[in-house]
Amino acid sequence: MNQEDQTALIQYRIKNAEDTLKQAEVLYNINQYLGVVNRAYYAMFYASLAILLTKGLGSSKHKGVLSLFDKEFVKTGEVDVKWSKILHHGFERRNWSDYDDWATVEQEEADELFKNARNFVQWAQKLLKEKGYI
């Protein structure tokens, strides 16, 4: 992929993250907390894909994205481990809320996940601006 296409895809992914975060907020405002968990995680997932693209990396699998994020950014010290913990927690809660037959999410958990996702996306935007991609 050439530099121009890479930059365009990074911008597309971060826009996906922003839009998905807005969806999470709408769901939060109408007390649809299971949906908040899903959308909050996906906002972080799309932001992670944008970050991975700065090194020409990506994966179609969620665990692949988490693994590459940790290997290429956290273990190298380029990214604080707190972002990995937030991303992994979102992934675990999303899996549970999407696939557990009896899943319920209380407002406090939805609030925490939404705030974490908002912070993650804002951090990703800042990182991508520093790298000159957005």
Secondary structure as UniProt FT lines:
FT   HELIX           3..29
FT   TURN            30..31
FT   HELIX           33..53
FT   TURN            54..56
FT   HELIX           62..69
FT   HELIX           70..74
FT   TURN            75..77
FT   HELIX           81..99
FT   TURN            101..102
FT   HELIX           107..130
FT   TURN            131..132
//
